[in-house]
Amino acid sequence: MTRFETAFAKGPALVCFITGGDGDTASNLDALVAGGADVIELGMPFTDPMADGPAIQEANLRSLAKGTRTADIFRIAAEFRQRHPNVPLVLMGYANPMTIRGPEWFAEECAKVGVDGVICVDIPSEEDAALGPALREKGVSLIRLATPTTDAARLPKVLEGSSGFLYYVSVAGITGMQQAAQGSIEDAVAKLKAATDIPVAVGFGVRTPEQAAAIAKVADGVVVGSAFIDIVKQHGDAAPGPLQDYTASLAEAVHSAR
């Protein structure tokens, strides 16, 4: 089984996001795993993160101000894989850093350091002639995004070549600012699960254990990001302790939801 299959086979999975290079990233990642994260998303800092709200935008700027480069992200990923051989690791970001040296180079580096999957926010499936094929060639999952505006006519194209899990963006907006009504999430997840066998994880706007538990009753995974970024901003290099405690509260809610 792949790391993704193992993580989702245990029941609803908690997927945790932080931005690479923001704070003591290695220690923060270790804290997420210690707290019970099932899948890790590591954000690649970028100057124009169009899908992200203020919290992650600021995290990107803090990271870039420290001089974080793509090479640093791959180093963080490689060291994470050495410490955590079984935890799925996803790089999440935007097309420019992933393709500027050629998608084949990026895919090769992902495979080399043990990255399991990639989420590229701004290459729609209809325009993915290069990155997706390069990743698949190296055995790296391309994780697609579905949204409230993904209709039945377009969904097959979104699912084409998608693996690892499907990320359902539950609001037509940016990260961290609002959460969709539970009823709309349940309806959307039911439609997506009827169309694909890969796990469906729901994110955008999830902050509390109660919200996470409600989503975990119907979805295969729950994605939390901005709330972790807020903890890193608040506590700086002292963030690992609060991160682990918060992760544990979410993990308990997600893992006991069913």
C-alpha positions in Angstrom: 0.0 0.0 0.0 1.1 3.6 -0.6 1.5 5.9 2.3 -1.8 7.6 1.3 -3.7 4.3 1.2 -2.4 3.4 4.6 -3.3 6.8 6.1 -6.8 6.8 4.8 -7.5 3.1 5.5 -7.5 3.8 9.2 -10.6 5.9 9.0 -11.1 9.7 8.6 -7.6 11.3 8.2 -6.4 14.6 9.6 -4.5 16.6 7.0 -2.4 19.4 8.5 -0.8 22.3 6.5 2.0 24.7 7.4 4.1 27.0 5.2 7.7 25.9 4.7 10.3 28.3 6.1 7.8 30.0 8.4 9.1 29.5 12.0 11.1 26.4 13.0 9.6 24.3 10.2 11.2 21.0 11.1 10.1 21.2 14.8 6.7 22.4 13.8 6.3 19.4 11.4 7.4 17.0 14.1 4.8 18.6 16.5 2.0 18.0 13.9 3.0 14.3 13.6 3.3 13.9 17.4 -0.2 15.5 17.8 -1.7 12.9 15.5 -1.6 14.3 12.0 -2.2 11.6 9.4 -1.1 13.6 6.3 1.2 16.6 6.1 0.9 19.4 3.6 4.0 21.6 3.3 3.3 25.0 1.6 5.8 26.3 -0.9 6.1 30.0 -0.3 5.1 32.2 -3.3 4.7 35.9 -3.8 1.2 35.7 -5.3 -0.8 32.9 -3.5 -4.1 33.6 -5.1 -6.2 31.0 -3.2 -4.9 31.9 0.2 -6.3 34.3 2.8 -4.4 36.8 5.0 -2.9 34.2 7.4 -1.2 32.1 4.7 -0.3 35.2 2.6 1.6 36.6 5.6 3.2 33.2 6.2 4.5 33.3 2.6 5.9 36.7 3.1 7.6 35.8 6.4 9.2 32.8 4.8 10.3 34.6 1.7 11.8 37.5 3.8 14.0 34.8 5.5 15.3 33.8 2.0 13.4 30.5 1.7 13.9 29.0 -1.7 12.7 25.8 -3.5 15.9 24.1 -2.5 15.1 24.7 1.1 11.7 23.2 0.7 13.2 20.1 -0.7 15.7 19.9 2.1 13.0 20.2 4.7 11.0 17.5 2.9 14.0 15.2 2.7 14.8 15.6 6.4 11.1 15.1 7.3 11.1 11.8 5.3 14.2 10.6 7.2 12.5 11.3 10.5 9.0 10.1 9.5 9.3 7.3 6.9 5.5 6.4 7.0 3.7 9.8 7.1 2.4 11.1 3.7 4.0 14.4 2.6 2.3 16.7 0.1 3.8 19.9 -1.4 1.2 22.5 -2.0 1.8 25.6 -4.0 1.7 27.4 -7.3 2.8 26.7 -10.9 5.7 29.1 -11.1 8.1 27.4 -8.6 7.0 24.0 -9.8 7.6 24.6 -13.5 10.2 27.3 -13.9 13.0 24.8 -14.2 10.8 22.3 -16.0 8.2 20.0 -14.6 10.4 17.0 -15.1 13.1 18.5 -12.8 10.4 19.3 -10.2 9.0 15.8 -10.4 12.4 14.2 -10.1 13.2 16.2 -7.0 9.9 15.3 -5.4 10.6 11.6 -6.0 14.1 11.9 -4.8 13.2 13.3 -1.4 10.1 11.1 -0.8 7.3 13.6 -1.5 4.1 11.6 -2.0 1.9 14.1 -3.7 1.6 17.6 -5.1 -1.2 20.2 -5.1 -0.8 22.9 -7.7 -3.5 25.5 -7.2 -3.3 27.3 -10.5 -2.9 24.7 -13.2 -6.4 23.5 -14.0 -6.8 20.0 -15.3 -7.7 21.3 -18.8 -4.3 23.0 -19.0 -2.1 20.3 -17.3 -0.2 18.9 -20.3 3.2 18.8 -18.5 3.3 18.8 -14.7 0.8 16.1 -14.1 2.3 13.6 -16.6 5.8 14.4 -15.2 4.7 13.7 -11.6 2.9 10.5 -12.5 6.0 9.3 -14.4 7.9 9.5 -11.1 5.2 7.9 -9.0 4.1 11.2 -7.3 0.4 11.7 -6.9 -1.2 14.9 -8.4 -3.9 15.9 -6.0 -6.7 17.8 -7.7 -9.0 20.4 -6.3 -12.8 20.3 -6.6 -14.9 23.2 -5.6 -18.6 24.2 -5.1 -18.5 25.3 -8.8 -17.2 22.0 -10.2 -20.3 20.7 -12.0 -21.0 17.2 -13.1 -19.9 18.0 -16.7 -16.4 19.1 -15.5 -15.8 16.7 -12.7 -14.6 13.8 -14.9 -11.8 16.1 -16.2 -10.8 17.0 -12.6 -10.6 13.4 -11.6 -8.6 12.4 -14.7 -5.1 11.6 -13.5 -5.9 12.5 -9.9 -4.6 10.2 -7.1 -3.7 10.2 -3.5 -6.9 12.0 -2.5 -9.3 14.6 -3.9 -9.2 17.9 -2.1 -12.7 19.5 -1.9 -12.4 23.2 -1.4 -15.6 23.7 0.5 -16.1 27.5 -0.1 -15.9 29.6 -3.3 -13.3 31.9 -1.7 -9.9 32.0 0.0 -8.4 30.0 2.9 -9.1 30.7 6.5 -11.9 33.2 6.2 -15.2 31.2 6.3 -16.6 27.7 6.5 -19.3 26.3 4.3 -22.6 25.1 5.8 -22.4 21.5 6.9 -25.3 20.5 4.7 -23.6 21.8 1.6 -20.4 19.9 2.5 -22.4 16.7 3.0 -24.2 17.0 -0.4 -20.9 17.8 -2.2 -19.0 14.9 -0.6 -21.8 12.5 -1.5 -21.6 13.5 -5.2 -17.8 13.3 -5.3 -17.7 9.9 -3.6 -20.2 8.6 -6.1 -17.8 9.7 -8.9 -14.5 8.4 -7.6 -12.9 5.7 -5.5 -10.1 7.9 -4.2 -10.5 9.5 -0.7 -12.2 12.9 -0.5 -10.8 15.4 2.0 -12.5 18.7 2.8 -10.8 21.9 3.7 -10.9 25.7 3.8 -12.3 27.4 6.9 -12.0 24.4 9.3 -10.8 25.6 12.8 -12.5 23.8 15.6 -12.6 20.2 16.7 -16.4 20.4 16.4 -16.2 21.5 12.8 -13.6 18.8 12.1 -15.7 16.1 13.7 -18.8 17.0 11.7 -16.9 16.9 8.4 -15.2 13.6 9.4 -18.6 11.9 9.7 -19.0 12.2 6.0 -15.6 12.8 4.4 -12.5 10.7 4.3 -10.3 13.5 5.5 -10.3 17.0 7.1 -7.8 19.6 6.0 -6.7 22.4 8.5 -4.3 25.1 7.6 -4.8 28.7 8.5 -5.4 27.9 12.2 -1.9 26.3 12.4 -0.4 29.3 10.6 -2.0 31.6 13.3 -0.3 29.5 16.0 3.1 29.8 14.3 2.6 33.6 13.9 1.6 34.0 17.6 4.3 31.8 19.2 7.2 32.0 16.8 10.0 29.5 17.6 8.0 28.4 20.7 5.1 27.2 18.4 5.8 23.4 18.6 4.1 22.8 21.9 0.9 24.7 21.1 0.8 23.1 17.6 1.0 19.6 19.1 -1.7 20.4 21.6 -4.0 21.8 19.0 -3.3 19.0 16.5 -4.2 16.5 19.3 -7.5 18.1 19.9 -8.3 18.0 16.1 -7.0 14.4 15.8 -9.2 13.2 18.6 -12.3 14.8 17.1 -11.6 13.4 13.6 -10.5 9.9 14.6 -13.5 9.4 16.9 -16.1 10.9 14.6 -17.3 7.5 13.4 
